[in-house]
């Protein structure tokens, strides 16, 4: 059976009329900011004080978009007769967001928690060279990193806290018997005289 001429147009107009009566769900983006999920991958912030220039992030980056320069400094010995130490000092830390694919590998492999996701996504530039953020700009993004989510109330205590609490309880138990009482030799009793056994 041949289709009735104009039936496609009628179906299309029916869809249009149905949607015209519904409330719009479009967010007017520049005027209304979107509600972003807590783990949004926007831009990467650098907590420079934690960076030890281990280069793990640059080595593991599949896009090679992380540039790190450093030099070694000699730290004098803390005690006389001690040995001088050397440490790496960060000269340059830059991320080229024109190349970055936001995989998050650099953040996951950082053993010292120096890199963090920030939900900020409004950093478009008219010049592609401005998408390479140096360490000062990356440090500014740290102010926009959200606080970590609270632990699940039903979750077990972290092993580090459990070990620290166990050690503190053990030390407290060891110190309690050592506390001298009034009957302990060498301590004055109520009359002010030293107790004798």
trRosetta pair geometry for C-beta under 8 A, 3 or more apart (Angstrom, degrees):
i j d omega theta_ij theta_ji phi_ij phi_ji
3 7 5.6 -121 175 36 101 133
3 8 7.6 40 156 -35 144 92
4 7 4.5 95 69 -45 91 117
6 9 5.0 -50 -160 40 65 117
6 10 6.0 70 141 -27 81 100
7 10 5.5 -52 -148 35 36 114
7 11 6.5 38 153 -21 67 102
8 11 5.8 -52 -150 34 32 110
8 12 6.4 31 153 -17 64 107
9 12 5.7 -55 -149 38 32 112
9 13 6.3 29 155 -16 66 107
10 13 5.9 -56 -147 39 30 109
10 14 6.4 35 152 -25 63 105
11 14 5.6 -53 -150 31 32 114
11 15 6.7 32 153 -18 64 101
12 15 5.8 -52 -153 33 34 110
12 16 6.5 33 149 -18 65 106
13 16 5.4 -52 -148 37 37 115
13 17 6.2 37 154 -20 68 104
14 17 5.8 -52 -146 37 31 110
14 18 6.4 33 153 -21 63 105
15 18 5.8 -55 -149 34 31 112
15 19 6.4 19 158 -10 66 109
16 19 6.2 -63 -147 42 28 102
16 20 6.2 35 155 -30 65 107
17 20 5.7 -49 -144 26 31 116
17 21 7.1 24 161 -17 60 103
18 21 6.6 -68 -165 31 29 103
18 22 7.3 24 147 -20 63 108
19 22 5.7 -54 -152 28 44 114
27 32 5.1 -119 -172 89 93 122
27 34 6.0 115 105 -93 161 80
28 31 4.6 -1 112 46 111 112
28 32 5.2 87 63 15 74 104
29 32 6.8 -74 -111 64 15 70
29 33 7.9 50 -164 -110 55 31
29 34 6.9 -15 -124 -42 81 98
36 40 4.3 -21 170 -45 120 153
36 42 7.8 2 -161 -57 161 118
36 119 4.9 139 107 -169 153 132
37 40 5.4 140 64 -55 73 84
38 146 6.5 -113 -155 85 81 157
38 149 6.3 58 157 -64 157 116
39 117 7.2 51 -166 87 59 152
40 117 7.3 178 90 152 50 123
40 119 4.0 64 72 -124 122 93
40 121 7.5 -81 154 -44 124 117
41 102 4.8 118 140 -177 133 116
41 104 6.4 -96 -113 -63 132 110
41 117 5.4 -76 -115 -143 60 129
42 117 6.8 113 32 179 70 84
42 118 5.2 -73 69 99 113 66
42 119 4.6 94 -16 -178 133 22
42 120 4.6 147 135 64 145 38
42 121 4.2 -111 -137 -62 98 74
43 97 7.0 -32 -127 -100 89 144
43 117 7.9 133 72 -158 32 55
43 118 5.0 -24 66 63 79 107
43 120 5.1 -35 21 78 115 94
43 121 7.0 177 -28 -92 88 41
43 123 5.9 57 -75 4 142 146
43 133 7.7 67 -171 -10 120 164
43 141 5.3 -116 108 -136 117 144
43 144 8.0 46 58 76 109 133
44 95 5.8 34 61 28 126 176
44 100 7.7 -144 -4 -146 124 159
44 106 7.1 17 -136 82 156 128
44 107 6.8 -145 -129 -63 111 109
44 115 5.7 -11 -174 -166 111 102
44 116 7.1 143 -159 72 62 38
44 117 6.6 -43 -104 -101 60 47
44 118 7.1 167 -107 13 10 90
44 138 6.8 -15 104 -140 79 104
44 141 7.0 82 99 104 30 155
45 115 7.2 149 77 -155 49 51
45 116 4.8 -24 61 65 100 92
45 117 7.6 53 16 145 89 3
45 118 4.8 84 -29 -36 112 118
45 138 6.0 145 -148 178 39 69
45 139 7.4 79 -168 -127 83 17
45 140 8.0 -124 -129 79 97 38
45 141 3.6 -147 -94 103 89 97
45 142 4.1 146 172 -73 130 57
45 143 8.0 -172 -132 16 144 44
45 144 7.0 179 -66 55 138 82
45 145 5.1 -110 36 -51 151 116
46 51 6.9 0 -173 -47 102 133
46 93 5.8 136 -138 115 161 139
46 114 6.3 6 -157 157 69 87
46 115 6.2 -20 -103 -100 60 67
46 135 5.9 -80 80 -143 155 74
46 138 3.7 42 7 133 112 120
46 139 5.7 -54 74 -70 91 58
46 141 7.4 73 12 54 64 106
46 142 6.8 -82 64 -53 38 110
47 50 4.8 32 105 18 106 114
47 51 7.4 162 89 -30 58 86
47 113 6.9 -7 55 129 139 75
47 114 5.1 -139 64 -147 82 51
47 115 7.5 -139 19 -59 82 23
47 116 6.7 56 -21 -7 107 113
47 139 7.8 104 -103 -123 29 72
47 142 5.7 114 -79 -115 73 139
48 51 5.5 -49 -153 16 44 118
48 90 6.6 -141 -160 68 97 155
48 93 7.2 -177 -110 30 93 146
48 114 7.2 64 -101 -158 18 106
48 135 6.2 75 -92 -178 124 118
48 139 5.7 -25 -20 -91 115 112
50 112 4.6 173 166 139 95 103
50 113 5.5 -67 172 83 161 69
50 114 4.0 -161 91 -85 102 80
51 90 5.6 43 104 -62 126 147
51 93 6.7 -55 -157 -75 170 155
51 112 6.8 153 -99 85 27 133
51 114 4.2 101 -72 -145 73 155
52 88 6.5 89 168 59 60 117
52 112 5.7 127 -4 -29 106 162
52 114 7.9 -151 1 -46 65 143
53 68 6.5 161 -138 170 81 129
53 70 4.3 63 -147 -76 151 162
53 88 3.8 -125 64 131 133 137
53 89 7.4 11 -19 60 148 9
53 90 5.3 -171 -67 -79 110 79
54 111 7.0 -9 48 35 166 109
54 112 7.4 140 -1 -5 130 121
55 58 5.0 -56 -162 46 72 112
55 59 5.6 72 139 -26 88 103
55 68 6.0 -160 -105 70 77 146
56 59 5.8 -61 -145 39 30 108
56 60 6.0 13 164 -8 68 115
56 109 5.0 -146 146 135 115 112
56 110 6.5 160 80 -99 119 45
56 111 6.8 78 20 -6 163 94
57 60 6.3 -66 -141 44 24 100
57 61 6.3 41 157 -44 62 102
57 66 5.5 -94 123 143 99 174
57 68 7.8 109 68 -40 100 136
57 105 8.0 143 -144 110 65 76
57 106 3.8 56 -153 -150 100 94
57 107 7.9 53 -118 -50 115 31
57 109 6.3 165 -88 76 56 106
57 110 5.6 9 -64 -75 109 93
57 115 6.3 109 -102 -23 148 149
58 61 5.9 -40 -147 9 29 118
58 64 7.7 47 -171 -138 74 58
58 66 4.3 -132 -98 94 74 112
58 67 7.3 97 -118 -93 125 16
58 68 5.2 -115 -44 8 144 117
58 106 7.9 50 -53 -118 34 113
60 105 5.2 -142 135 143 111 117
60 106 6.5 164 79 -88 105 56
60 109 4.8 90 24 13 166 166
61 64 5.8 142 101 -77 109 27
61 65 6.0 -130 166 35 141 70
61 66 5.0 161 -32 9 158 109
61 105 6.5 163 -101 79 45 116
61 106 5.6 13 -80 -66 94 107
62 101 7.3 -39 74 35 110 128
62 103 6.6 37 25 17 119 159
62 105 6.8 90 -12 21 93 153
63 99 4.8 160 157 150 125 100
63 100 6.1 175 66 -106 153 33
63 101 5.6 153 -47 -5 136 98
64 99 7.4 -56 75 147 62 148
65 95 6.0 51 130 -163 96 66
65 96 4.3 -121 -162 56 93 90
65 97 7.5 110 165 -71 139 24
65 98 7.9 -174 -136 63 126 59
65 99 3.8 -177 -95 86 120 117
65 100 4.8 -144 92 -67 161 70
66 93 7.7 -17 -170 -164 91 73
66 94 7.3 159 -156 84 47 51
66 95 5.5 -15 -102 -101 71 75
66 96 7.9 -138 -66 15 30 76
66 106 6.2 133 -52 -109 149 145
67 92 6.5 -31 121 126 95 114
67 93 7.5 159 86 -151 60 28
67 94 4.5 -7 57 59 104 99
67 95 7.8 -168 20 -74 74 30
67 96 7.3 63 -12 -26 107 99
67 132 7.9 12 19 -161 129 117
68 90 7.3 -68 -159 -137 94 90
68 92 6.6 170 -149 91 31 72
68 93 5.5 12 -109 -105 79 69
68 94 7.9 -168 -69 26 44 64
69 90 7.9 98 81 -167 54 54
69 91 4.3 -58 105 73 96 112
69 92 4.0 37 35 37 104 105
70 88 4.8 21 158 -175 143 101
70 89 6.0 158 -163 75 88 44
70 90 5.4 -46 -102 -106 98 37
70 91 5.5 177 -101 6 33 89
70 92 7.9 -130 -55 35 52 62
71 88 7.6 150 79 -151 24 61
71 89 5.6 -22 65 58 73 98
71 91 6.0 63 -6 -43 91 124
72 86 4.9 12 -178 178 115 117
72 87 7.0 151 -151 75 68 27
72 88 6.1 -45 -97 -95 64 53
72 89 7.3 144 -118 10 15 86
73 86 6.8 160 79 -154 35 68
73 87 5.8 -24 61 62 87 78
73 88 8.0 124 17 -131 79 9
73 89 5.1 50 -11 -25 117 125
74 84 5.3 10 -175 165 106 126
74 85 7.3 148 -159 82 57 39
74 86 5.4 -39 -99 -97 57 76
75 84 6.6 162 77 -168 49 73
75 85 4.5 -17 59 69 105 92
75 86 6.9 172 10 -97 81 21
75 87 5.7 38 -25 -2 122 111
76 84 5.8 -45 -124 -115 37 93
77 80 7.4 115 105 -105 123 16
77 81 7.4 -135 134 73 157 27
77 82 3.2 163 -169 83 125 100
77 83 5.8 128 -94 59 116 18
77 84 5.5 -83 -43 -73 80 50
77 85 7.5 118 -90 -11 55 81
78 82 6.0 -8 47 54 61 167
79 82 4.4 100 61 -34 78 124
90 93 5.9 -13 -172 -35 124 110
90 135 7.2 125 144 -103 125 161
92 134 7.0 -67 -152 -146 84 94
92 135 6.7 -161 -156 -18 40 116
93 134 7.5 106 76 -172 54 54
93 135 4.2 78 55 -83 91 108
93 138 6.5 -85 108 45 105 152
94 132 5.5 24 173 173 121 95
94 133 6.5 170 -152 84 71 43
94 134 5.0 -31 -97 -105 98 52
94 135 6.9 -82 -67 -38 58 67
94 138 7.7 -165 -118 -27 38 129
95 100 6.2 31 169 -62 104 133
95 132 7.2 -178 89 -150 34 57
95 133 5.6 -8 58 55 83 94
95 138 6.5 101 13 -87 110 128
96 99 4.6 39 103 21 111 107
96 100 6.6 170 91 -29 56 87
96 131 6.5 64 -166 111 61 90
96 132 4.5 -20 -102 -101 74 86
97 100 4.8 -41 -128 25 48 123
97 123 7.3 40 78 98 167 125
97 131 4.6 -115 64 175 90 98
97 132 7.4 -170 15 -84 70 32
97 133 6.5 40 -16 -6 111 105
98 128 5.2 65 -100 -170 150 96
98 131 4.2 109 -42 88 91 143
98 132 7.2 -45 9 -53 104 72
104 107 5.0 -50 -164 39 73 114
104 108 5.9 72 138 -23 86 102
104 117 7.0 -18 -113 -68 107 120
105 108 5.7 -60 -147 40 34 110
105 109 6.0 17 163 -10 71 112
106 109 6.4 -63 -139 42 25 99
106 110 6.5 39 159 -40 61 102
106 115 5.6 -44 128 105 97 172
107 110 6.1 -44 -150 11 29 115
107 115 4.6 -126 -102 108 69 110
107 116 6.7 103 -133 -102 118 21
107 117 6.3 -4 -99 -42 167 84
110 113 6.4 134 115 -75 112 19
110 114 5.3 -129 -175 39 138 83
110 115 4.9 155 -26 25 158 102
113 116 7.6 34 -175 -64 77 95
116 142 6.8 85 49 -119 125 75
116 145 4.6 28 121 -125 137 145
117 145 7.1 120 84 -127 42 94
118 141 4.8 -138 -3 173 157 100
118 142 7.5 -123 -70 -92 126 23
118 144 4.5 68 -160 94 124 102
118 145 4.9 -84 -91 -79 83 65
118 146 8.0 136 -133 -8 56 69
119 144 7.0 -124 47 150 70 105
119 146 6.7 31 -8 -20 115 112
120 123 6.7 67 136 -34 105 108
120 141 6.4 -134 41 -139 136 94
120 144 4.8 30 -34 130 120 159
123 131 7.7 116 127 -122 102 74
123 133 7.9 -9 167 -69 148 129
125 128 7.0 151 87 -91 113 22
125 130 3.9 -167 -160 81 157 118
125 131 5.5 -148 28 -57 130 77
126 130 7.6 38 51 30 55 137
127 130 4.8 86 77 -5 92 106
128 131 5.7 -39 -168 12 51 117
129 132 6.4 -39 -176 15 51 108
133 137 4.1 -120 -162 94 95 129
133 138 5.3 123 129 -57 114 81
133 141 7.7 37 166 -24 156 129
134 137 5.5 93 55 15 62 101
134 138 7.0 -124 110 -4 30 96
135 138 5.3 -55 -139 42 36 113
135 139 6.1 44 157 -26 68 101
136 139 5.7 -50 -149 31 29 113
136 140 6.8 33 149 -22 60 101
137 140 5.6 -49 -155 29 36 115
137 141 7.1 40 148 -23 63 98
138 141 5.7 -46 -157 25 39 114
138 142 7.7 55 145 -32 59 90
139 142 5.7 -34 -169 5 44 118
140 143 6.3 -38 -176 12 49 110
141 144 5.7 -61 -166 38 55 107
141 145 7.2 73 139 -44 74 89
142 145 5.5 -32 -155 0 47 118
151 155 5.3 -110 172 51 101 135
152 155 4.1 101 66 -28 96 107
157 161 5.3 -106 170 81 106 119
157 162 5.0 124 103 -59 118 98
158 161 4.8 85 67 10 90 103
158 162 6.9 -161 93 -7 44 88
159 162 5.5 -56 -144 39 34 112
159 163 6.1 34 157 -19 68 106
160 163 6.0 -56 -147 37 28 108
160 164 6.3 25 155 -17 63 108
161 164 5.7 -55 -144 39 32 110
161 165 6.1 31 157 -19 66 108
162 165 5.9 -55 -145 38 28 110
162 166 6.3 31 155 -21 63 108
163 166 5.7 -54 -146 35 30 113
163 167 6.4 29 155 -17 64 106
164 167 5.8 -56 -149 37 31 110
164 168 6.3 30 153 -18 65 107
165 168 5.7 -54 -145 38 32 111
165 169 6.3 33 155 -19 65 106
166 169 5.8 -53 -147 36 29 111
166 170 6.4 30 153 -20 63 107
167 170 5.7 -55 -148 35 31 112
167 171 6.4 30 155 -17 65 105
168 171 5.8 -54 -147 37 32 109
168 172 6.3 32 154 -19 65 107
169 172 5.7 -55 -146 37 31 112
169 173 6.3 32 154 -20 65 106
170 173 5.8 -54 -148 35 30 111
170 174 6.5 30 153 -19 63 106
171 174 5.7 -55 -148 36 33 111
171 175 6.4 27 156 -18 66 108
172 175 5.9 -58 -146 37 31 108
172 176 6.6 41 155 -34 64 102
173 176 6.0 -45 -150 18 31 116
174 177 7.4 -62 -168 33 32 96
174 178 7.1 21 147 -11 63 117
175 178 5.6 -69 -156 42 42 114
175 179 7.0 59 150 -45 71 90
176 179 6.0 -37 -161 -1 37 113
180 184 3.9 -120 -159 59 90 162
180 186 7.5 -69 -148 76 151 99
180 187 5.2 165 148 -56 126 139
181 184 5.1 125 51 -23 61 100
181 187 7.2 174 95 64 33 161
182 187 6.1 -139 -137 116 32 125
182 188 7.8 -46 -145 97 79 47
182 189 5.4 86 173 -124 101 63
182 190 7.0 29 -167 -43 143 72
182 195 7.0 120 154 -44 61 141
183 187 7.7 24 56 64 13 119
183 189 7.5 44 -89 -100 47 103
183 195 5.8 -179 -149 -170 38 166
184 187 4.8 57 71 7 89 127
184 195 7.0 112 72 61 32 137
185 194 7.7 42 -170 168 56 100
185 195 6.1 -122 -108 91 40 93
185 196 7.1 52 -125 -122 89 33
185 197 5.6 -65 -77 -9 111 111
186 194 6.3 -21 -136 -157 22 116
186 195 7.6 -36 23 54 26 84
187 194 7.1 132 71 -141 20 71
187 195 6.0 2 67 18 71 112
188 191 7.9 -129 177 72 91 53
188 192 5.3 -18 -172 -157 130 32
188 193 6.4 140 -144 72 80 18
188 194 5.7 -61 -91 -86 58 49
188 195 7.3 143 -147 -19 15 78
189 192 7.6 -49 67 12 58 17
189 193 6.1 -13 38 66 96 72
189 194 7.6 101 -5 -167 80 12
189 195 4.9 100 -47 -68 105 95
